[in-house]
Amino acid sequence: DIQKAIGLLESLGIQPYLRGYKMTLLALERIAENQERIYAAIKEIYLPIAEILNCSTATVEVGIRRAAERAWKVNPELMQGLSIETLYDRPQARSFLLILYNACRTKK
């Protein structure tokens, strides 16, 4: 649900003016279409988003990674609460997407 994802991103301090915001939302949409895409993130998630946004796959990965960094900096308690594993540092981009996807799927 896109509204859940938007609310979650805002709770984590990831606002629409940040570059990683749109990239993260697009990535979550791709994962929602097919959860197996998370296992081939570059090819199945980053590349199609890069084509949509006219940038490189590295730019997409960096945007999502920076969103994860911001979420960890702004609201580490929420990030910890969303994760099924204990987080000792900010999650990597792929893990961040998986945490958000699972939270959007299960969050009321």
C-alpha positions, -999 to 999 in steps of 0.1 A, spaced: 0 0 0 16 32 -12 0 53 16 15 31 43 49 34 26 46 72 24 36 74 61 64 51 71 90 72 51 78 104 67 80 88 102 116 79 94 124 115 84 125 107 46 107 136 30 95 140 -6 122 166 -14 149 140 -8 163 122 -38 160 88 -22 123 93 -14 110 86 -49 137 59 -55 126 41 -23 89 43 -32 95 30 -67 117 2 -53 89 -8 -28 64 -8 -57 87 -32 -77 91 -55 -47 54 -55 -41 48 -67 -77 73 -96 -72 90 -102 -39 117 -123 -56 131 -91 -72 149 -84 -39 174 -112 -47 184 -95 -79 182 -59 -68 205 -43 -94 188 -59 -124 153 -61 -111 149 -30 -90 177 -5 -95 180 -8 -133 143 -2 -141 142 28 -117 174 42 -132 157 40 -166 126 58 -153 146 85 -136 173 87 -163 202 80 -141 226 51 -133 219 21 -111 246 34 -88 227 66 -83 196 47 -74 215 25 -49 231 56 -34 197 73 -31 182 44 -13 213 40 9 211 77 19 174 73 27 185 44 50 212 66 66 186 93 72 161 69 87 188 55 110 199 90 121 163 104 125 145 75 141 167 45 149 142 32 174 115 29 147 140 12 124 149 -12 152 112 -19 158 105 -26 121 134 -50 117 130 -87 126 168 -87 134 187 -66 159 203 -36 141 236 -24 153 241 1 125 220 14 96 209 -13 73 223 -17 38 201 -5 9 186 -40 1 180 -47 38 164 -13 42 140 -20 14 131 -54 28 125 -40 62 102 -13 48 84 -38 25 77 -61 54 65 -32 76 41 -20 49 28 -55 44 21 -61 80 15 -26 95 -21 -18 102 
